[in-house]
């Protein structure tokens, strides 16, 4: 089981939060290991406590998900730092099923579901009696004849269920299907899910007696969050939506050999799983055509006096345009990973360069102080950093001096991560985990 799930559900028990994991329990082992979503029913009387507890464990509300329906079915996403896996909880305050976008049907036995549970791997799971009953109802109203598990339910019933589970299931079959339970189970064992289509009308009528489905479907559509302007603009650009609606710019800087580029590549892949993500380089690896030409020409004899003073301004202007491009990506709801920061440009022109160098430093420092949401200073032991680079490219004294200069210019907003004894994957997971810890407070809860 993933650490985040063990801690979350263990804490529910000690905090007195009532819950029931109730859907797709045949796949529960995989779900607890991060393979698939987990549907959890909570007591609606504990709504505020549950939402606060989700935030405490850094689960973030996905308001734009098609699976978020009204106030009763909410999608929350978290991140397990140890495994590097994202986790999705479907948080139910009523046991609802049916179409993906409306969940118009309800199994109105939530109080019993909180009571009728079994311990499983340190958590509580719903008893099979309720699980089987909900599965039969779901297939009957959705007419999903391809569900292979229905025949297995019939076979397990005929082979003999524990008395409590049999009583729960028999009661539900009598209430919703209006037939002899043993007969229905024998038909399911032989014919599978398509048998349930004979009972669709009866099941729908029984559900409507408890709560009319069309009324809730209308309510769910009325309360669905409308797409924001930036979401619509992002869609026009052909980019997917952010699953968290908490865009961010993440800035990574530090001396050579600390693993910045590798970590940035991993962050790009990781964040791309939850939203449109871009990687931008704020260094001098490759300039645009104008600055590339200017850079070559200023190295020629005689030209340095003319073009040298211009270079700090033109190169800084290009870096600011890249940063502005990143700001636009974030405004449209995406994530931006910056390899290096604008503070690097402050260091670059710290050795003088005359009045234009001073202007470049001042502008870069001012913009850098307002740039990005999460800031990281990656460093490594000089000997380890040297081992990561081609022999002879850097010296130990050089790396020590560069780190010193960084520490003099970087503000306290930059969190230091020592990558000496960490893999790039571990550093990446630490940063993503840090994002979840902070982003959970960036917007109000539903």
Secondary structure, 3 states (H helix, E strand, C coil): CCHHHHHHHHHHHHHCCCEEECCCHHHHHHHHCCCCCEEEEECHHHHHHHHHHHHHCCCEECCCCCCCECCCEEEEEEEECCCCEEEEEEEECCCEECCCCCCCEECCCHHHHHHCEEEECCEEEECHHHHHHHHHHHHHHHCCCCCCHHHHHHHHHHHCCCHHHHHHHHHHHHHHCCCCHHHHHHHHHHHHHHHHHHHHHHHHHHHHHHCCHHHHHHHHHHCCCCCCHHHHHHHHCCCCCCCCCCCEEEEEECCCCCCHHHHHHHHHHHHCCCCCEEEEECCCCCCCHHHHHHHHHCCCCCCHHHHHHHHHHHHHHHHHHHHHHHHHHHHCCCEEEEECCCHHHHHHCCCCCHHHHHHHHHHHHHHHCCCCCEEEEEECCHHHHHHCCCCCCCCHHHHHHHHHHHHHHCCCCEEEEECCCCCHHHHHHHHHHHHHHHHCCCCCCC
